[in-house]
Amino acid sequence: MSDAVVKGPASYFPSIEKKYGRPVEEWKQLVRDSPLTRHMELVAWLKTEHGIGHGHANAIVAHTLAEPRGR
């Protein structure tokens, strides 16, 4: 087991999973599958369509958009 401290958007993942009851990977897949492409459009969409708070939506979108293309 690693003692490394998780930083950045991923530091929100445990609380996102606990609060919304779905694995972060499911949220990230929704972002990938969305026809929207701009960061704030995706954040607004997660907030309005899925009831996710701004900070959590921002973390999901930021982490997903930072992935290498083709994923």
C-alpha positions, -999 to 999 in steps of 0.1 A, spaced: 0 0 0 13 34 -9 14 64 15 15 88 -14 -8 118 -10 -33 122 -38 -34 157 -51 -53 176 -77 -87 166 -90 -83 130 -80 -82 140 -43 -120 146 -47 -127 111 -60 -134 93 -27 -159 120 -16 -176 120 -51 -181 82 -49 -195 84 -14 -218 114 -20 -232 103 -54 -230 65 -51 -214 59 -84 -177 51 -92 -158 80 -106 -151 60 -138 -188 61 -145 -189 99 -142 -158 102 -164 -173 79 -190 -204 102 -191 -181 131 -198 -163 112 -225 -196 102 -241 -211 137 -240 -213 157 -272 -201 187 -252 -164 195 -254 -157 226 -234 -147 224 -198 -174 248 -183 -201 234 -205 -194 199 -192 -193 212 -156 -226 230 -160 -241 198 -176 -230 176 -147 -245 201 -123 -278 206 -140 -285 171 -154 -269 150 -126 -271 173 -95 -233 172 -89 -218 201 -69 -196 226 -87 -163 214 -71 -170 178 -78 -181 184 -113 -150 205 -120 -127 178 -106 -144 151 -128 -142 172 -159 -106 184 -153 -93 149 -147 -112 135 -177 -101 162 -201 -64 158 -190 -64 122 -201 -44 113 -232 -66 113 -264 -80 80 -275 -90 69 -241 
